[in-house]
Structure formats: C-alpha cells, structure tokens
Amino acid sequence: MRRNDYLRDMLKSEEHAQDILVSRLDAEKRARRVAEKKAHDAELRVSALLDKVQDLQSKLDEQLCKVTELVSQTAALFMGNGAVILSDSLKESLVGAVRNEFESQKRELVASFNRERQEMLDSFALKLAAKDNEIAMLRGERNGGNHQSPTTSSPEGSSVSQNTGKASRIKQLEQQNANLATAAHGQHTESGKFNHGDRRNEDADTLDLNGENVPDEKIVKLAARIMGNRSCKGRKKPHREQPLFSALDGVDLEQEAMKPEDRRSVVVLRPEGLPSDAYEIGEDVTERLIYVKGYVRPLRIVRKKYRDPRGARYYIRLPEKYKDCMGRTKATDSLVSEVLTRHFEDGMTIGDIELWLKDMGVNFSHATIVGWFELAAGILEPLDKPLQGEIITDEHMHSDESTLKTCDARLPGKGEREEDVEPEEHYFKRWIFCHYSPKRNLTQYIFHDRGRRTREAEQKYLEEVTHKIYLHTDGAMIYKCYDVCELIVRVACLVHMRRPLYKLRHVSEDAKSLVDIIDSIFHSDKEIKKRYRDPDDIKRERNLQLAPLLNDLKQALDRLYNLLDPEKDPELLKAVKYVLVEYPCVLHCLEDGLVDLSNNCCERQIRRIAKYRNNSFFVGSPEAGVRFARLQSVFANIRNHKLNAVQYLCDVFRRIKKTAKEELVNLLPHKWQPLTL
C-alpha cells in the first residue's frame, strides 16, 4: 500500500514537471514569435532609414551641383569668359563677398548632412545591437531548455512525447533540406556534378565510409580510357582511301613509260650518274590530282633513292615542272580553281562539292575542302592592296554595306548590343563593306575589325586618297563625315531618298507628288545621257533641265516640313526630314557630268553577298570573314570582266609568288593577260 502511494506521488510529480516544461516551451515559442516580429520591424525600419540616407545624399548632390554650376558661372563672369565682362574694380569688390557666401553655404550643408547621417547611423547601430542581444538571449534560453529536458519516459497521451516527436521531425526535415541543397548545388565528388536525369544521385562519401564501391561516372571512364591510350606522336596518321590512287598500285611502269608525258599516271624518276654497284634503298612518292575538263586525272611521281657500298647516297629533287603552287596538298591549282568556281560562281554548297568529288573518285572531307579555300585566300592576299589602290584612284567611287552572319564572341567595350545576336542562334550579325569603281569596273569587299559597322572602316579604306573624288553612298551615319569634306565629297543616292516616299504613295497624295518629281528627274537625266556622251555636255544640260526640278523638289519638301503634324503624319514627316538632310549632297550632280544620281551599281555588286546567304548560313569565324571577302572580290571582278574563272585563277596561282610587288596590279582582272610561252 505504501509502495502504491509512493508511485502515485512520483507520477503526480512527473506530471507536474511535464506541465511546467510544456508551459515553458509555449512561453518560449511566444517569445520567439515576438522576437521575430521585432526583428522584421527592425529590418523595415533599417530599410526606411537607408532610403532616407540615400534621399538625403541625392539632395546633397543636387545642391552641390547647383553650387558648382553657380561657382563656374561666377568664375567665368569674373575671368571675362562669360557673356558679360566686368571691370577689374568691380570684380575685386564682389569676389570676396561671393567667396564668403559660398564657403558658408557649403559648410552649413556639409555640417547638416554629417549631423543627420551620424544620427541615423547611431540610431541604426543601437537598434541593431538591441536586435542582436534579443536573438542571443533567445538562443541561450532555447539551448538551456534543451539541456534541462528530463530523460524519463512519459506515459501515453503526454505532451512530452508530442514535443519530442516534433523536435525529431524538425531535425529530420532539416536533414532532408540539407540533402536536397547538396543534390541541387552539386556534391564534393564526381557523383553530384553532372545531371543524371531521373536517376538518384549516390553520395560517394557515404559509400566510401561504408566500405562500398563508388560507381565511376561516364566522364571518369572516358578520362581513364584517354589516359590509357598511347601517345600518337610520331605515328603516321590514317588518311582517307583514294580510289584513283589505289587503282595505280597495279600499273605497269613499262607501259606507262611508253605513253606521252602529259598522259602518264605514274612517273618514275631516278638520279643521274648512278654507279653500277648502287642499290635501291627506298623511294619518295608525290601524288597530285589534276582537273581536266570534266574528270580528275591522278598523277603519282616516284623518286627512287640509292646507295652504294661506299656509303654515298643518291637521290633526285622534284623537278620544277612537277612542282605545284598549292603547296603540299594533293589538289593542284586546276582542281582548287574548279572547286572555288563551283562554290562562288555556280552556287554549289561545300557538301555538294564533296559529293561531286566522290562521284569522280576523289574522297576528301568537308574540312579538307574548306582548307583549300583558306589556302587559296592566303595565296591571293597580295592582290588586296593593288586592288584598293586601283579603286580609290578613280574619281567616282561607290560604297555600300550588307550583313554577314558570323560565328564570334561578344565584343565588350565595342558597343555590342543584344539585338546584334540572332535569337537562339550562335552567330552575330556582322557587316561586310563593298567598294566599286565604275571607271575600271572593279569591286572589293572588306570585312573590317571583326565585321563591325563603324566609320573607321570607311576612313581606313580611304586614308590614302590624295585627289578629289566623289563618294556615292546612302544616308547611313558612317558616311556623314564626308558631307562637308573637300577632298572626298559625298554624293547622296536619289533612289534611297525616293524609297521612303514610294512606300507612302498610296496613303498620301503629298508623297505621291514628291515621287513624281523624283521620277521626272530620273527620266530627264536618262534622256540627257542618251543624247550626249561628253561629261561637259551632260553637266550643261543638267543645269538647264534638272536644276529647276530639284528646286521644285526642295520647295515641296520645305512646305510639307512646315505643315505636317508629327502626331498625324509621323512616317511622312520622317521621310521628308530624311530627304531634306540628303538634298544638299544630291546637288553635286550639277558639278560633274559623270556623277551618278543613284548608287545602284554598288547595290548590284553587293547583291552577290545576299545571294550567297542563301547557300551558307554563316561564316565560321572573323578570320574566315576576311577570307570570304577576298574570294568574293576576286570572283566579282572575274564576272565583271567576263573572264574564264578557272583559267584566270590557275594563271594567277602560278605567277603571283614570282611577280614583283610593283607588278601585282597587272594580275588584276582589268589588266590581266594570259601568260604566253
């Protein structure tokens, strides 16, 4: 009986202790919520104080700017640089008062700002310290409560088991959150660095501690396989099998020696003066692919090497007639010229050229064919400077530009914008310039400074101009620097001036009337050129017939510019402004009879770039853009002068390295003459 009473008393005391702990826990939760609310309110107050500090700082900056402006104006007035000049005596009397007033205002502003800022910082520091003390106090109370928790078990239905379950649940959720964060941000092992889809990531550290095998990742296996490979340095790399050369393995050399020299497929060369006791020790083989009117002829040149018992070696160098100007590649100048012609002249893609070569027994990869383009562009590079010199020495020159998609990286600090990148693509919108000389019928494309559309591109091209020239362009801003230049005079394009008005001719009678005036100018100029050939006669007739029409156009533009409402007719007003800005540059057609009213000749030349964009999506690099511009220039001039592209390229490839720098201009299409033996 006494034992039961003792147990009953113990149970009551434990229940009482549990009630006390539950009440303490509830009080701690309430205190924690109150502290969190206070912390949130403190953060809001801190943000408000920071905003106020920024506002005060901005107001101080405005006041300082006003004071600085006032001081600069006053200083300009006293120094005699302003609109009004004061006498020296008056300056001396006013300088002291103004200086004292300025210094006093500045001191007051700085003092008030520092005082308010210091008060805010002190208040913020006090509130922050109070917040830290509250957080530390709460943390200490919570830790103390955890250490004082009894370890005795409680009966069913007690609140201690519920609190213990909640604490364990909270700890479990914290661990799960930590695991999720680790899986999301990557583990410290190879297992968590890569995305494995729906497969569960395995913790390599845990597996290693448990003595289990850590599964190798795919990248680890690949790295192990690469490390296990032997070095390929010094080995002969495998090449594609060439059916044309494989067919020469069984050729009878005696029968080949009986054929004419230009039809032999295998040529065997032996050194002269061989002693009778010399023996063969090997051979050097050179293979060539020659394009001959619809088929490719293989040529294998075998040079025998000998040695005598006394140790002397005998070999023969490759004769001059068997050397090729294309270097170490198997493709000769004839095959490379045919491939270039099919790509740039006929519009065949590189993939189609690869299939065409395979049909003729020539098995080369896409990269090899692109390498031929790069090789040809490198050989033709010395012609760039002479071509530029011939174009800029013409008294009338046309320029324009067009887009060219190019694989490149964004250029920081050079004005790259988001709209310069095609959406969801890896190439940039770059620019290629076209320069045309109507007198010599020469064209040159320039890919300047990684394809940037800048004024420096045109200025660099024209920096060696020494005489007056007329530059025909559109109204782009990169050409505006030549509007007031005396050496290089810009001539506006009347077609570009007509274009925005032509788009509005159906919705505006004023635009239609302006288009009619411009059309009459073109018609009159066409009739003048039909009747007269001499530039002086054309100039005289233009001043008699075109000058009144241009004057009517100017009066109509001025009238519309003053009458149009920007809100009702914004597009028409924009077009009128553009034509008015370009109008002074059109009047240069009255100064010279050879000045053209339009830039259509250059537009026709740059159309080749637009047509090429249908066959190629983009240029692989900025360096490839330079080579592309060079090769396009060559084929544009070949077409302008109606030359045989293969014949011209073969001759230039063979002669360019042997031609002096001063004579390279004779290899340009307008002066080129085939080499006669």
Secondary structure, DSSP 4 states (H G I P E B T S, - for coil): -HHHHHHHHHHHHHHHHHHHHHHHHHHHHHHHHHHHHHHHHHHHHHHHHHHHHHHHHHHHHHHHHHHHHHHHHHHHHHHT-SSS---HHHHHHHHHHHHHHHHHHHHHHHHHHHHHHHHHHHHHHHHHHHHHHHHHHHHHHHHHHHHT-------TT-HHHHHHHHHHHHHHHHHHHHHHHHHHH--SSGGGSS--TTSPPP-HHHHHHTTPPPPPPHHHHHHHHHHHSPP-TTSPPP----HHHHTTTT--HHHHHHS-GGG-SEEEE--SS--TT-EEEEEEEEEEEEEETTEEEEEEEEEEEEE-TTS-EE--PPPGGG--TTTTSSB-HHHHHHHHHHHHTS---HHHHHHHHHHTT----HHHHHHHHHHHHHHTGGGHHHHHHHHHTSSEEEEEEEEEEEE----TTTT--GGGBPTT-SEEEEEEEEEEETTTTEEEEE--GGG---HHHHHHHTTT--S-EEEEE-S-GGGGGGSS-SSEEEEE-HHHHHHHHHHTTTT-HHHHHHHHHHHHHHHHHHHHHHH--SHHHHHHHHHHHHHHHHHHHHHHHHHHHHH--TTT-HHHHHHHHHHHHHHHHHGGGGT-TT--S--HHHHHHHHHHHHHTTT-S-BSSHHHHHHHHHHHHHHHHHHHTT--HHHHHHHHHHHGGGS-GGGGGGGSTTT------
